[in-house]
Structures are given as structure tokens and as C-alpha cells.
Amino acid sequence: MVFGMEPYEAIRAPRMLALQEGGSLLIEDRIPENVQMDLLSLGIRMKVSGVWDYHMGSFQICYLDQKTNELCTIADPRRCGVADGMR
């Protein structure tokens, strides 16, 4: 909602954790290279994790599609999860 993404797009977006002790970031390797270069230019070191790092947390989404009035669900690919809902 904050960045104007659709739910499926938001749950699949690459993530990074907050600045760690020692001043480095843990980032998923899908963070665009230009963003990584910008962070390096600011002196921020990074530890790059895999494509879908379960340390980044996970969530499931259940929402009502305002256009179709359908109940929709999405499970985060970082863990084994299931999203479901009832109306």
C-alpha cells in the first residue's frame, strides 16, 4: 500500500534487513545492482544472501480485490506457508 504495489508484487519484492551491528546490511541478491552500487558509494557494506532468504521473515496475505470483489490470498515464497480465507 505504501509503495503502490499490488499484493503479489509486494510479497515477492526483494528485501533487506535493518543495518546490522558493524554497519552492514543483509540483502537478498535480487536487490538491483544499481541500488547495491549506490549503497556501496555511501560506505555501506552488504552481505548478500540467496534469492529467497527465510531470515527476511515471511507473511501471507488475504485481501478483497476491490475490482472483482473476490477474496484473494498469497503465500510468501520464503517459507512453506499457505494463505486462505473465508467470507
mmCIF file as gemmi writes it, N, C-alpha and C atoms, coordinates in Angstrom:
data_model
loop_
_atom_site.group_PDB
_atom_site.id
_atom_site.type_symbol
_atom_site.label_atom_id
_atom_site.label_alt_id
_atom_site.label_comp_id
_atom_site.label_asym_id
_atom_site.label_entity_id
_atom_site.label_seq_id
_atom_site.pdbx_PDB_ins_code
_atom_site.Cartn_x
_atom_site.Cartn_y
_atom_site.Cartn_z
_atom_site.occupancy
_atom_site.B_iso_or_equiv
_atom_site.pdbx_formal_charge
_atom_site.auth_seq_id
_atom_site.auth_asym_id
_atom_site.pdbx_PDB_model_num
ATOM 1 N N . MET Axp A 1 ? 0.824 -1.193 0 1 0 ? 1 A 1
ATOM 2 C CA . MET Axp A 1 ? 0 0 0 1 0 ? 1 A 1
ATOM 3 C C . MET Axp A 1 ? 0.868 1.256 0 1 0 ? 1 A 1
ATOM 4 N N . VAL Axp A 2 ? 1.935 1.246 0.785 1 0 ? 2 A 1
ATOM 5 C CA . VAL Axp A 2 ? 2.781 2.429 0.9 1 0 ? 2 A 1
ATOM 6 C C . VAL Axp A 2 ? 3.455 2.764 -0.431 1 0 ? 2 A 1
ATOM 7 N N . PHE Axp A 3 ? 3.909 1.745 -1.161 1 0 ? 3 A 1
ATOM 8 C CA . PHE Axp A 3 ? 4.645 1.976 -2.403 1 0 ? 3 A 1
ATOM 9 C C . PHE Axp A 3 ? 3.785 1.775 -3.644 1 0 ? 3 A 1
ATOM 10 N N . GLY Axp A 4 ? 2.478 1.602 -3.464 1 0 ? 4 A 1
ATOM 11 C CA . GLY Axp A 4 ? 1.579 1.457 -4.59 1 0 ? 4 A 1
ATOM 12 C C . GLY Axp A 4 ? 1.685 0.129 -5.32 1 0 ? 4 A 1
ATOM 13 N N . MET Axp A 5 ? 2.216 -0.892 -4.652 1 0 ? 5 A 1
ATOM 14 C CA . MET Axp A 5 ? 2.366 -2.202 -5.283 1 0 ? 5 A 1
ATOM 15 C C . MET Axp A 5 ? 1.096 -3.029 -5.1 1 0 ? 5 A 1
ATOM 16 N N . GLU Axp A 6 ? 0.869 -3.912 -6.049 1 0 ? 6 A 1
ATOM 17 C CA . GLU Axp A 6 ? -0.174 -4.92 -5.89 1 0 ? 6 A 1
ATOM 18 C C . GLU Axp A 6 ? 0.33 -5.93 -4.856 1 0 ? 6 A 1
ATOM 19 N N . PRO Axp A 7 ? -0.568 -6.623 -4.142 1 0 ? 7 A 1
ATOM 20 C CA . PRO Axp A 7 ? -0.126 -7.564 -3.099 1 0 ? 7 A 1
ATOM 21 C C . PRO Axp A 7 ? 0.88 -8.607 -3.584 1 0 ? 7 A 1
ATOM 22 N N . TYR Axp A 8 ? 0.639 -9.231 -4.75 1 0 ? 8 A 1
ATOM 23 C CA . TYR Axp A 8 ? 1.565 -10.25 -5.253 1 0 ? 8 A 1
ATOM 24 C C . TYR Axp A 8 ? 2.944 -9.655 -5.526 1 0 ? 8 A 1
ATOM 25 N N . GLU Axp A 9 ? 2.969 -8.466 -6.066 1 0 ? 9 A 1
ATOM 26 C CA . GLU Axp A 9 ? 4.224 -7.771 -6.355 1 0 ? 9 A 1
ATOM 27 C C . GLU Axp A 9 ? 4.972 -7.453 -5.054 1 0 ? 9 A 1
ATOM 28 N N . ALA Axp A 10 ? 4.246 -7.013 -4.033 1 0 ? 10 A 1
ATOM 29 C CA . ALA Axp A 10 ? 4.858 -6.633 -2.758 1 0 ? 10 A 1
ATOM 30 C C . ALA Axp A 10 ? 5.464 -7.825 -2.033 1 0 ? 10 A 1
ATOM 31 N N . ILE Axp A 11 ? 4.762 -8.955 -2.028 1 0 ? 11 A 1
ATOM 32 C CA . ILE Axp A 11 ? 5.255 -10.115 -1.283 1 0 ? 11 A 1
ATOM 33 C C . ILE Axp A 11 ? 6.494 -10.713 -1.94 1 0 ? 11 A 1
ATOM 34 N N . ARG Axp A 12 ? 6.638 -10.527 -3.244 1 0 ? 12 A 1
ATOM 35 C CA . ARG Axp A 12 ? 7.776 -11.071 -3.984 1 0 ? 12 A 1
ATOM 36 C C . ARG Axp A 12 ? 8.946 -10.08 -4.102 1 0 ? 12 A 1
ATOM 37 N N . ALA Axp A 13 ? 8.769 -8.854 -3.656 1 0 ? 13 A 1
ATOM 38 C CA . ALA Axp A 13 ? 9.826 -7.838 -3.77 1 0 ? 13 A 1
ATOM 39 C C . ALA Axp A 13 ? 11.053 -8.245 -2.957 1 0 ? 13 A 1
ATOM 40 N N . PRO Axp A 14 ? 12.252 -7.977 -3.463 1 0 ? 14 A 1
ATOM 41 C CA . PRO Axp A 14 ? 13.464 -8.291 -2.696 1 0 ? 14 A 1
ATOM 42 C C . PRO Axp A 14 ? 13.517 -7.467 -1.414 1 0 ? 14 A 1
ATOM 43 N N . ARG Axp A 15 ? 14.131 -8.037 -0.391 1 0 ? 15 A 1
ATOM 44 C CA . ARG Axp A 15 ? 14.166 -7.4 0.926 1 0 ? 15 A 1
ATOM 45 C C . ARG Axp A 15 ? 15.586 -7.249 1.444 1 0 ? 15 A 1
ATOM 46 N N . MET Axp A 16 ? 15.699 -6.387 2.43 1 0 ? 16 A 1
ATOM 47 C CA . MET Axp A 16 ? 16.944 -6.247 3.174 1 0 ? 16 A 1
ATOM 48 C C . MET Axp A 16 ? 16.582 -6.06 4.639 1 0 ? 16 A 1
ATOM 49 N N . LEU Axp A 17 ? 17.478 -6.485 5.514 1 0 ? 17 A 1
ATOM 50 C CA . LEU Axp A 17 ? 17.27 -6.284 6.943 1 0 ? 17 A 1
ATOM 51 C C . LEU Axp A 17 ? 17.84 -4.931 7.346 1 0 ? 17 A 1
ATOM 52 N N . ALA Axp A 18 ? 17.445 -4.481 8.507 1 0 ? 18 A 1
ATOM 53 C CA . ALA Axp A 18 ? 17.952 -3.207 9.035 1 0 ? 18 A 1
ATOM 54 C C . ALA Axp A 18 ? 19.472 -3.284 9.209 1 0 ? 18 A 1
ATOM 55 N N . LEU Axp A 19 ? 20.091 -2.142 9.272 1 0 ? 19 A 1
ATOM 56 C CA . LEU Axp A 19 ? 21.533 -2.056 9.442 1 0 ? 19 A 1
ATOM 57 C C . LEU Axp A 19 ? 21.962 -2.901 10.642 1 0 ? 19 A 1
ATOM 58 N N . GLN Axp A 20 ? 22.914 -3.799 10.413 1 0 ? 20 A 1
ATOM 59 C CA . GLN Axp A 20 ? 23.385 -4.723 11.437 1 0 ? 20 A 1
ATOM 60 C C . GLN Axp A 20 ? 24.503 -4.091 12.258 1 0 ? 20 A 1
ATOM 61 N N . GLU Axp A 21 ? 24.811 -4.727 13.371 1 0 ? 21 A 1
ATOM 62 C CA . GLU Axp A 21 ? 25.938 -4.29 14.18 1 0 ? 21 A 1
ATOM 63 C C . GLU Axp A 21 ? 27.189 -4.343 13.305 1 0 ? 21 A 1
ATOM 64 N N . GLY Axp A 22 ? 27.991 -3.331 13.327 1 0 ? 22 A 1
ATOM 65 C CA . GLY Axp A 22 ? 29.158 -3.258 12.464 1 0 ? 22 A 1
ATOM 66 C C . GLY Axp A 22 ? 28.888 -2.48 11.183 1 0 ? 22 A 1
ATOM 67 N N . GLY Axp A 23 ? 27.638 -2.073 10.971 1 0 ? 23 A 1
ATOM 68 C CA . GLY Axp A 23 ? 27.311 -1.196 9.85 1 0 ? 23 A 1
ATOM 69 C C . GLY Axp A 23 ? 27.081 -1.865 8.516 1 0 ? 23 A 1
ATOM 70 N N . SER Axp A 24 ? 26.721 -3.141 8.511 1 0 ? 24 A 1
ATOM 71 C CA . SER Axp A 24 ? 26.461 -3.792 7.228 1 0 ? 24 A 1
ATOM 72 C C . SER Axp A 24 ? 24.977 -4.145 7.1 1 0 ? 24 A 1
ATOM 73 N N . LEU Axp A 25 ? 24.546 -4.337 5.855 1 0 ? 25 A 1
ATOM 74 C CA . LEU Axp A 25 ? 23.173 -4.744 5.558 1 0 ? 25 A 1
ATOM 75 C C . LEU Axp A 25 ? 23.172 -6.175 5.049 1 0 ? 25 A 1
ATOM 76 N N . LEU Axp A 26 ? 22.179 -6.957 5.439 1 0 ? 26 A 1
ATOM 77 C CA . LEU Axp A 26 ? 21.945 -8.256 4.829 1 0 ? 26 A 1
ATOM 78 C C . LEU Axp A 26 ? 20.877 -8.036 3.775 1 0 ? 26 A 1
ATOM 79 N N . ILE Axp A 27 ? 21.209 -8.355 2.515 1 0 ? 27 A 1
ATOM 80 C CA . ILE Axp A 27 ? 20.277 -8.119 1.416 1 0 ? 27 A 1
ATOM 81 C C . ILE Axp A 27 ? 20.073 -9.398 0.614 1 0 ? 27 A 1
ATOM 82 N N . GLU Axp A 28 ? 18.893 -9.538 0.013 1 0 ? 28 A 1
ATOM 83 C CA . GLU Axp A 28 ? 18.679 -10.628 -0.93 1 0 ? 28 A 1
ATOM 84 C C . GLU Axp A 28 ? 19.376 -10.266 -2.239 1 0 ? 28 A 1
ATOM 85 N N . ASP Axp A 29 ? 19.847 -11.276 -2.947 1 0 ? 29 A 1
ATOM 86 C CA . ASP Axp A 29 ? 20.645 -10.983 -4.143 1 0 ? 29 A 1
ATOM 87 C C . ASP Axp A 29 ? 19.827 -10.419 -5.299 1 0 ? 29 A 1
ATOM 88 N N . ARG Axp A 30 ? 18.519 -10.303 -5.124 1 0 ? 30 A 1
ATOM 89 C CA . ARG Axp A 30 ? 17.679 -9.702 -6.176 1 0 ? 30 A 1
ATOM 90 C C . ARG Axp A 30 ? 17.581 -8.185 -6.046 1 0 ? 30 A 1
ATOM 91 N N . ILE Axp A 31 ? 18.2 -7.603 -5.019 1 0 ? 31 A 1
ATOM 92 C CA . ILE Axp A 31 ? 18.266 -6.137 -4.933 1 0 ? 31 A 1
ATOM 93 C C . ILE Axp A 31 ? 19.03 -5.676 -6.181 1 0 ? 31 A 1
ATOM 94 N N . PRO Axp A 32 ? 18.474 -4.76 -6.955 1 0 ? 32 A 1
ATOM 95 C CA . PRO Axp A 32 ? 19.133 -4.351 -8.206 1 0 ? 32 A 1
ATOM 96 C C . PRO Axp A 32 ? 20.579 -3.889 -7.988 1 0 ? 32 A 1
ATOM 97 N N . GLU Axp A 33 ? 21.407 -4.197 -8.964 1 0 ? 33 A 1
ATOM 98 C CA . GLU Axp A 33 ? 22.833 -3.875 -8.872 1 0 ? 33 A 1
ATOM 99 C C . GLU Axp A 33 ? 23.073 -2.374 -8.691 1 0 ? 33 A 1
ATOM 100 N N . ASN Axp A 34 ? 22.261 -1.536 -9.347 1 0 ? 34 A 1
ATOM 101 C CA . ASN Axp A 34 ? 22.472 -0.09 -9.198 1 0 ? 34 A 1
ATOM 102 C C . ASN Axp A 34 ? 22.186 0.357 -7.76 1 0 ? 34 A 1
ATOM 103 N N . VAL Axp A 35 ? 21.242 -0.277 -7.081 1 0 ? 35 A 1
ATOM 104 C CA . VAL Axp A 35 ? 20.962 0.043 -5.675 1 0 ? 35 A 1
ATOM 105 C C . VAL Axp A 35 ? 22.144 -0.403 -4.816 1 0 ? 35 A 1
ATOM 106 N N . GLN Axp A 36 ? 22.68 -1.583 -5.1 1 0 ? 36 A 1
ATOM 107 C CA . GLN Axp A 36 ? 23.851 -2.053 -4.363 1 0 ? 36 A 1
ATOM 108 C C . GLN Axp A 36 ? 25.033 -1.108 -4.543 1 0 ? 36 A 1
ATOM 109 N N . MET Axp A 37 ? 25.242 -0.631 -5.761 1 0 ? 37 A 1
ATOM 110 C CA . MET Axp A 37 ? 26.342 0.3 -6.029 1 0 ? 37 A 1
ATOM 111 C C . MET Axp A 37 ? 26.129 1.625 -5.28 1 0 ? 37 A 1
ATOM 112 N N . ASP Axp A 38 ? 24.887 2.099 -5.242 1 0 ? 38 A 1
ATOM 113 C CA . ASP Axp A 38 ? 24.583 3.33 -4.503 1 0 ? 38 A 1
ATOM 114 C C . ASP Axp A 38 ? 24.875 3.158 -3.01 1 0 ? 38 A 1
ATOM 115 N N . LEU Axp A 39 ? 24.515 2.016 -2.464 1 0 ? 39 A 1
ATOM 116 C CA . LEU Axp A 39 ? 24.788 1.753 -1.043 1 0 ? 39 A 1
ATOM 117 C C . LEU Axp A 39 ? 26.293 1.697 -0.791 1 0 ? 39 A 1
ATOM 118 N N . LEU Axp A 40 ? 27.02 1.023 -1.683 1 0 ? 40 A 1
ATOM 119 C CA . LEU Axp A 40 ? 28.481 0.969 -1.546 1 0 ? 40 A 1
ATOM 120 C C . LEU Axp A 40 ? 29.1 2.361 -1.61 1 0 ? 40 A 1
ATOM 121 N N . SER Axp A 41 ? 28.572 3.217 -2.477 1 0 ? 41 A 1
ATOM 122 C CA . SER Axp A 41 ? 29.111 4.58 -2.593 1 0 ? 41 A 1
ATOM 123 C C . SER Axp A 41 ? 28.875 5.389 -1.324 1 0 ? 41 A 1
ATOM 124 N N . LEU Axp A 42 ? 27.889 4.996 -0.541 1 0 ? 42 A 1
ATOM 125 C CA . LEU Axp A 42 ? 27.626 5.653 0.75 1 0 ? 42 A 1
ATOM 126 C C . LEU Axp A 42 ? 28.451 5.03 1.872 1 0 ? 42 A 1
ATOM 127 N N . GLY Axp A 43 ? 29.268 4.032 1.532 1 0 ? 43 A 1
ATOM 128 C CA . GLY Axp A 43 ? 30.11 3.375 2.523 1 0 ? 43 A 1
ATOM 129 C C . GLY Axp A 43 ? 29.4 2.271 3.297 1 0 ? 43 A 1
ATOM 130 N N . ILE Axp A 44 ? 28.264 1.812 2.795 1 0 ? 44 A 1
ATOM 131 C CA . ILE Axp A 44 ? 27.507 0.758 3.466 1 0 ? 44 A 1
ATOM 132 C C . ILE Axp A 44 ? 27.926 -0.587 2.893 1 0 ? 44 A 1
ATOM 133 N N . ARG Axp A 45 ? 28.418 -1.443 3.774 1 0 ? 45 A 1
ATOM 134 C CA . ARG Axp A 45 ? 28.815 -2.787 3.366 1 0 ? 45 A 1
ATOM 135 C C . ARG Axp A 45 ? 27.588 -3.688 3.344 1 0 ? 45 A 1
ATOM 136 N N . MET Axp A 46 ? 27.631 -4.691 2.492 1 0 ? 46 A 1
ATOM 137 C CA . MET Axp A 46 ? 26.487 -5.609 2.374 1 0 ? 46 A 1
ATOM 138 C C . MET Axp A 46 ? 26.941 -7.046 2.439 1 0 ? 46 A 1
ATOM 139 N N . LYS Axp A 47 ? 26.09 -7.856 3.04 1 0 ? 47 A 1
ATOM 140 C CA . LYS Axp A 47 ? 26.226 -9.31 2.976 1 0 ? 47 A 1
ATOM 141 C C . LYS Axp A 47 ? 25.062 -9.754 2.106 1 0 ? 47 A 1
ATOM 142 N N . VAL Axp A 48 ? 25.374 -10.421 1.022 1 0 ? 48 A 1
ATOM 143 C CA . VAL Axp A 48 ? 24.352 -10.815 0.065 1 0 ? 48 A 1
ATOM 144 C C . VAL Axp A 48 ? 23.919 -12.245 0.349 1 0 ? 48 A 1
ATOM 145 N N . SER Axp A 49 ? 22.62 -12.423 0.527 1 0 ? 49 A 1
ATOM 146 C CA . SER Axp A 49 ? 22.072 -13.759 0.778 1 0 ? 49 A 1
ATOM 147 C C . SER Axp A 49 ? 21.511 -14.324 -0.515 1 0 ? 49 A 1
ATOM 148 N N . GLY Axp A 50 ? 20.842 -15.438 -0.416 1 0 ? 50 A 1
ATOM 149 C CA . GLY Axp A 50 ? 20.251 -16.085 -1.585 1 0 ? 50 A 1
ATOM 150 C C . GLY Axp A 50 ? 19.052 -15.325 -2.12 1 0 ? 50 A 1
ATOM 151 N N . VAL Axp A 51 ? 18.43 -15.919 -3.118 1 0 ? 51 A 1
ATOM 152 C CA . VAL Axp A 51 ? 17.293 -15.311 -3.796 1 0 ? 51 A 1
ATOM 153 C C . VAL Axp A 51 ? 16.113 -15.104 -2.848 1 0 ? 51 A 1
ATOM 154 N N . TRP Axp A 52 ? 15.767 -16.133 -2.066 1 0 ? 52 A 1
ATOM 155 C CA . TRP Axp A 52 ? 14.635 -16.087 -1.135 1 0 ? 52 A 1
ATOM 156 C C . TRP Axp A 52 ? 15.155 -16.453 0.247 1 0 ? 52 A 1
ATOM 157 N N . ASP Axp A 53 ? 15.626 -15.483 1.018 1 0 ? 53 A 1
ATOM 158 C CA . ASP Axp A 53 ? 16.206 -15.741 2.337 1 0 ? 53 A 1
ATOM 159 C C . ASP Axp A 53 ? 15.122 -15.759 3.408 1 0 ? 53 A 1
ATOM 160 N N . TYR Axp A 54 ? 14.963 -16.91 4.076 1 0 ? 54 A 1
ATOM 161 C CA . TYR Axp A 54 ? 13.922 -17.017 5.097 1 0 ? 54 A 1
ATOM 162 C C . TYR Axp A 54 ? 14.197 -16.146 6.321 1 0 ? 54 A 1
ATOM 163 N N . HIS Axp A 55 ? 15.419 -15.67 6.492 1 0 ? 55 A 1
ATOM 164 C CA . HIS Axp A 55 ? 15.728 -14.756 7.597 1 0 ? 55 A 1
ATOM 165 C C . HIS Axp A 55 ? 15.031 -13.399 7.437 1 0 ? 55 A 1
ATOM 166 N N . MET Axp A 56 ? 14.594 -13.105 6.226 1 0 ? 56 A 1
ATOM 167 C CA . MET Axp A 56 ? 13.923 -11.829 5.961 1 0 ? 56 A 1
ATOM 168 C C . MET Axp A 56 ? 12.491 -11.808 6.495 1 0 ? 56 A 1
ATOM 169 N N . GLY Axp A 57 ? 12.06 -12.926 7.039 1 0 ? 57 A 1
ATOM 170 C CA . GLY Axp A 57 ? 10.684 -13.011 7.52 1 0 ? 57 A 1
ATOM 171 C C . GLY Axp A 57 ? 9.761 -13.407 6.392 1 0 ? 57 A 1
ATOM 172 N N . SER Axp A 58 ? 8.544 -13.706 6.742 1 0 ? 58 A 1
ATOM 173 C CA . SER Axp A 58 ? 7.572 -14.073 5.724 1 0 ? 58 A 1
ATOM 174 C C . SER Axp A 58 ? 6.182 -13.701 6.212 1 0 ? 58 A 1
ATOM 175 N N . PHE Axp A 59 ? 5.286 -13.59 5.278 1 0 ? 59 A 1
ATOM 176 C CA . PHE Axp A 59 ? 3.908 -13.289 5.629 1 0 ? 59 A 1
ATOM 177 C C . PHE Axp A 59 ? 2.99 -13.819 4.549 1 0 ? 59 A 1
ATOM 178 N N . GLN Axp A 60 ? 1.759 -13.987 4.897 1 0 ? 60 A 1
ATOM 179 C CA . GLN Axp A 60 ? 0.726 -14.395 3.97 1 0 ? 60 A 1
ATOM 180 C C . GLN Axp A 60 ? -0.273 -13.242 3.872 1 0 ? 60 A 1
ATOM 181 N N . ILE Axp A 61 ? -0.886 -13.107 2.725 1 0 ? 61 A 1
ATOM 182 C CA . ILE Axp A 61 ? -1.83 -12.007 2.513 1 0 ? 61 A 1
ATOM 183 C C . ILE Axp A 61 ? -3.192 -12.583 2.147 1 0 ? 61 A 1
ATOM 184 N N . CYS Axp A 62 ? -4.215 -12.044 2.747 1 0 ? 62 A 1
ATOM 185 C CA . CYS Axp A 62 ? -5.596 -12.341 2.38 1 0 ? 62 A 1
ATOM 186 C C . CYS Axp A 62 ? -6.264 -10.98 2.192 1 0 ? 62 A 1
ATOM 187 N N . TYR Axp A 63 ? -6.832 -10.749 1.008 1 0 ? 63 A 1
ATOM 188 C CA . TYR Axp A 63 ? -7.402 -9.429 0.735 1 0 ? 63 A 1
ATOM 189 C C . TYR Axp A 63 ? -8.609 -9.551 -0.186 1 0 ? 63 A 1
ATOM 190 N N . LEU Axp A 64 ? -9.432 -8.548 -0.155 1 0 ? 64 A 1
ATOM 191 C CA . LEU Axp A 64 ? -10.601 -8.479 -1.02 1 0 ? 64 A 1
ATOM 192 C C . LEU Axp A 64 ? -10.254 -7.608 -2.214 1 0 ? 64 A 1
ATOM 193 N N . ASP Axp A 65 ? -10.276 -8.196 -3.4 1 0 ? 65 A 1
ATOM 194 C CA . ASP Axp A 65 ? -9.986 -7.445 -4.617 1 0 ? 65 A 1
ATOM 195 C C . ASP Axp A 65 ? -11.15 -6.482 -4.871 1 0 ? 65 A 1
ATOM 196 N N . GLN Axp A 66 ? -10.852 -5.203 -4.837 1 0 ? 66 A 1
ATOM 197 C CA . GLN Axp A 66 ? -11.887 -4.175 -4.977 1 0 ? 66 A 1
ATOM 198 C C . GLN Axp A 66 ? -12.509 -4.141 -6.372 1 0 ? 66 A 1
ATOM 199 N N . LYS Axp A 67 ? -11.773 -4.608 -7.373 1 0 ? 67 A 1
ATOM 200 C CA . LYS Axp A 67 ? -12.292 -4.583 -8.745 1 0 ? 67 A 1
ATOM 201 C C . LYS Axp A 67 ? -13.231 -5.759 -9.031 1 0 ? 67 A 1
ATOM 202 N N . THR Axp A 68 ? -12.861 -6.946 -8.51 1 0 ? 68 A 1
ATOM 203 C CA . THR Axp A 68 ? -13.635 -8.147 -8.821 1 0 ? 68 A 1
ATOM 204 C C . THR Axp A 68 ? -14.51 -8.618 -7.666 1 0 ? 68 A 1
ATOM 205 N N . ASN Axp A 69 ? -14.292 -8.042 -6.468 1 0 ? 69 A 1
ATOM 206 C CA . ASN Axp A 69 ? -14.995 -8.446 -5.244 1 0 ? 69 A 1
ATOM 207 C C . ASN Axp A 69 ? -14.666 -9.893 -4.86 1 0 ? 69 A 1
ATOM 208 N N . GLU Axp A 70 ? -13.521 -10.404 -5.313 1 0 ? 70 A 1
ATOM 209 C CA . GLU Axp A 70 ? -13.079 -11.749 -4.976 1 0 ? 70 A 1
ATOM 210 C C . GLU Axp A 70 ? -12.145 -11.719 -3.773 1 0 ? 70 A 1
ATOM 211 N N . LEU Axp A 71 ? -12.221 -12.755 -2.948 1 0 ? 71 A 1
ATOM 212 C CA . LEU Axp A 71 ? -11.282 -12.931 -1.858 1 0 ? 71 A 1
ATOM 213 C C . LEU Axp A 71 ? -10.034 -13.577 -2.437 1 0 ? 71 A 1
ATOM 214 N N . CYS Axp A 72 ? -8.878 -12.963 -2.247 1 0 ? 72 A 1
ATOM 215 C CA . CYS Axp A 72 ? -7.621 -13.44 -2.825 1 0 ? 72 A 1
ATOM 216 C C . CYS Axp A 72 ? -6.617 -13.718 -1.717 1 0 ? 72 A 1
ATOM 217 N N . THR Axp A 73 ? -5.717 -14.667 -1.949 1 0 ? 73 A 1
ATOM 218 C CA . THR Axp A 73 ? -4.683 -14.991 -0.969 1 0 ? 73 A 1
ATOM 219 C C . THR Axp A 73 ? -3.348 -15.19 -1.679 1 0 ? 73 A 1
ATOM 220 N N . ILE Axp A 74 ? -2.267 -14.917 -0.944 1 0 ? 74 A 1
ATOM 221 C CA . ILE Axp A 74 ? -0.91 -15.093 -1.461 1 0 ? 74 A 1
ATOM 222 C C . ILE Axp A 74 ? -0.039 -15.586 -0.318 1 0 ? 74 A 1
ATOM 223 N N . ALA Axp A 75 ? 0.808 -16.591 -0.573 1 0 ? 75 A 1
ATOM 224 C CA . ALA Axp A 75 ? 1.762 -17.085 0.422 1 0 ? 75 A 1
ATOM 225 C C . ALA Axp A 75 ? 3.17 -16.636 0.033 1 0 ? 75 A 1
ATOM 226 N N . ASP Axp A 76 ? 3.936 -16.235 1.024 1 0 ? 76 A 1
ATOM 227 C CA . ASP Axp A 76 ? 5.309 -15.779 0.805 1 0 ? 76 A 1
ATOM 228 C C . ASP Axp A 76 ? 6.178 -16.951 0.344 1 0 ? 76 A 1
ATOM 229 N N . PRO Axp A 77 ? 6.961 -16.786 -0.738 1 0 ? 77 A 1
ATOM 230 C CA . PRO Axp A 77 ? 7.804 -17.874 -1.235 1 0 ? 77 A 1
ATOM 231 C C . PRO Axp A 77 ? 9.022 -18.16 -0.357 1 0 ? 77 A 1
ATOM 232 N N . ARG Axp A 78 ? 9.284 -17.357 0.664 1 0 ? 78 A 1
ATOM 233 C CA . ARG Axp A 78 ? 10.455 -17.553 1.502 1 0 ? 78 A 1
ATOM 234 C C . ARG Axp A 78 ? 10.304 -18.72 2.478 1 0 ? 78 A 1
ATOM 235 N N . ARG Axp A 79 ? 9.098 -19.166 2.694 1 0 ? 79 A 1
ATOM 236 C CA . ARG Axp A 79 ? 8.857 -20.285 3.618 1 0 ? 79 A 1
ATOM 237 C C . ARG Axp A 79 ? 7.701 -21.114 3.098 1 0 ? 79 A 1
ATOM 238 N N . CYS Axp A 80 ? 7.531 -22.266 3.724 1 0 ? 80 A 1
ATOM 239 C CA . CYS Axp A 80 ? 6.353 -23.092 3.404 1 0 ? 80 A 1
ATOM 240 C C . CYS Axp A 80 ? 5.168 -22.469 4.129 1 0 ? 80 A 1
ATOM 241 N N . GLY Axp A 81 ? 4.301 -21.864 3.428 1 0 ? 81 A 1
ATOM 242 C CA . GLY Axp A 81 ? 3.143 -21.217 4.021 1 0 ? 81 A 1
ATOM 243 C C . GLY Axp A 81 ? 1.937 -21.338 3.119 1 0 ? 81 A 1
ATOM 244 N N . VAL Axp A 82 ? 0.795 -21.167 3.722 1 0 ? 82 A 1
ATOM 245 C CA . VAL Axp A 82 ? -0.451 -21.226 2.984 1 0 ? 82 A 1
ATOM 246 C C . VAL Axp A 82 ? -1.295 -20.042 3.431 1 0 ? 82 A 1
ATOM 247 N N . ALA Axp A 83 ? -1.892 -19.371 2.487 1 0 ? 83 A 1
ATOM 248 C CA . ALA Axp A 83 ? -2.826 -18.285 2.79 1 0 ? 83 A 1
ATOM 249 C C . ALA Axp A 83 ? -4.215 -18.743 2.369 1 0 ? 83 A 1
ATOM 250 N N . ASP Axp A 84 ? -5.187 -18.525 3.21 1 0 ? 84 A 1
ATOM 251 C CA . ASP Axp A 84 ? -6.554 -18.941 2.907 1 0 ? 84 A 1
ATOM 252 C C . ASP Axp A 84 ? -7.502 -17.997 3.615 1 0 ? 84 A 1
ATOM 253 N N . GLY Axp A 85 ? -8.707 -17.946 3.176 1 0 ? 85 A 1
ATOM 254 C CA . GLY Axp A 85 ? -9.687 -17.067 3.801 1 0 ? 85 A 1
ATOM 255 C C . GLY Axp A 85 ? -11.105 -17.526 3.516 1 0 ? 85 A 1
ATOM 256 N N . MET Axp A 86 ? -12.031 -17.047 4.308 1 0 ? 86 A 1
ATOM 257 C CA . MET Axp A 86 ? -13.447 -17.367 4.118 1 0 ? 86 A 1
ATOM 258 C C . MET Axp A 86 ? -14.238 -16.084 4.186 1 0 ? 86 A 1
ATOM 259 N N . ARG Axp A 87 ? -15.334 -16.067 3.467 1 0 ? 87 A 1
ATOM 260 C CA . ARG Axp A 87 ? -16.233 -14.904 3.515 1 0 ? 87 A 1
ATOM 261 C C . ARG Axp A 87 ? -17.583 -15.332 3.983 1 0 ? 87 A 1
